[in-house]
Amino acid sequence: MEAKRDQNRITTLIAASSVDGIIPRLVYADPTSHALKTNDGNTGSDYGIVDAVRDENRIPVAMAVSSSDGITPVELYSSPLYNLFIQSS
Protein backbone atom coordinates (compact mmCIF):
# COMPACT_ATOMS: atom_id res chain seq x y z
CA MET A 1 0.00 0.00 0.00
CA GLU A 2 1.34 3.43 -0.92
CA ALA A 3 0.23 6.85 0.30
CA LYS A 4 -1.64 8.70 -2.44
CA ARG A 5 -0.36 12.08 -3.64
CA ASP A 6 -2.02 15.29 -4.78
CA GLN A 7 -0.91 17.31 -7.81
CA ASN A 8 1.77 18.98 -5.67
CA ARG A 9 3.14 15.56 -4.61
CA ILE A 10 1.86 16.00 -1.01
CA THR A 11 1.09 12.60 0.47
CA THR A 12 -2.14 11.47 2.08
CA LEU A 13 -2.34 10.16 5.63
CA ILE A 14 -1.44 6.51 6.16
CA ALA A 15 -1.52 4.46 9.34
CA ALA A 16 -0.22 1.06 10.38
CA SER A 17 -2.53 -1.93 9.98
CA SER A 18 -4.52 -2.78 13.08
CA VAL A 19 -4.08 -6.43 12.09
CA ASP A 20 -0.29 -6.60 12.44
CA GLY A 21 1.05 -3.10 13.19
CA ILE A 22 3.34 -3.31 10.15
CA ILE A 23 1.48 -3.02 6.84
CA PRO A 24 0.81 0.64 5.89
CA ARG A 25 -2.89 1.31 5.21
CA LEU A 26 -4.74 4.30 3.82
CA VAL A 27 -6.95 6.40 6.09
CA TYR A 28 -10.26 7.46 4.51
CA ALA A 29 -12.15 10.74 4.86
CA ASP A 30 -15.70 11.57 3.84
CA PRO A 31 -15.46 13.71 0.65
CA THR A 32 -18.45 15.87 1.67
CA SER A 33 -17.85 16.51 5.37
CA HIS A 34 -14.06 16.00 5.24
CA ALA A 35 -14.32 14.02 8.48
CA LEU A 36 -12.03 11.06 9.07
CA LYS A 37 -13.67 7.66 8.91
CA THR A 38 -13.13 6.13 12.33
CA ASN A 39 -13.58 2.87 14.17
CA ASP A 40 -14.56 4.08 17.65
CA GLY A 41 -14.24 2.30 20.99
CA ASN A 42 -11.30 0.09 20.07
CA THR A 43 -8.60 -0.75 22.54
CA GLY A 44 -6.43 -2.23 19.77
CA SER A 45 -3.26 -4.20 20.24
CA ASP A 46 0.26 -3.06 20.98
CA TYR A 47 2.61 -4.66 18.49
CA GLY A 48 5.64 -3.05 20.13
CA ILE A 49 6.62 -1.02 17.06
CA VAL A 50 9.11 1.66 18.13
CA ASP A 51 9.95 3.21 14.73
CA ALA A 52 7.41 4.44 12.19
CA VAL A 53 6.65 1.87 9.49
CA ARG A 54 7.10 3.20 5.95
CA ASP A 55 5.33 2.45 2.68
CA GLU A 56 7.08 1.44 -0.56
CA ASN A 57 8.02 5.09 -1.21
CA ARG A 58 9.46 5.51 2.31
CA ILE A 59 6.48 7.62 3.48
CA PRO A 60 6.06 7.03 7.24
CA VAL A 61 2.78 6.08 8.88
CA ALA A 62 1.20 8.63 11.22
CA MET A 63 2.48 8.73 14.78
CA ALA A 64 1.16 10.43 17.90
CA VAL A 65 2.44 10.98 21.43
CA SER A 66 1.24 8.63 24.15
CA SER A 67 -1.53 10.04 26.33
CA SER A 68 -0.04 8.05 29.22
CA ASP A 69 3.29 9.86 29.46
CA GLY A 70 3.26 12.62 26.80
CA ILE A 71 6.61 11.37 25.47
CA THR A 72 6.43 7.91 23.90
CA PRO A 73 5.66 7.78 20.14
CA VAL A 74 2.63 5.64 19.28
CA GLU A 75 1.64 4.38 15.83
CA LEU A 76 -1.86 5.20 14.64
CA TYR A 77 -3.72 2.13 13.36
CA SER A 78 -6.11 1.79 10.44
CA SER A 79 -8.66 -1.04 10.26
CA PRO A 80 -9.05 -3.37 7.25
CA LEU A 81 -11.86 -0.98 6.16
CA TYR A 82 -9.41 1.99 6.27
CA ASN A 83 -10.98 3.52 9.36
CA LEU A 84 -8.66 5.26 11.79
CA PHE A 85 -8.85 3.64 15.23
CA ILE A 86 -9.92 5.94 18.06
CA GLN A 87 -11.20 5.39 21.55
CA SER A 88 -13.50 8.16 22.74
CA SER A 89 -14.98 6.27 25.67
C-alpha angles and dihedrals in degrees: 000000000000129000111252119238134216124224090277091054092250109151127233123238117278129182135192118268114266087216098064109354090236113073112083113234133189120250114221129217129192107255093216103043096025088222120145116252105241140188102216129204097027122144091191126190131281109231092182095242108165100176125051113263114234133213125233090281092050093254107150124231117247117277132192135188118262114260087213098065107001090232113066116090113235127194117234113230130218122203124232085264090056094251117146111239115239134163113210096164 
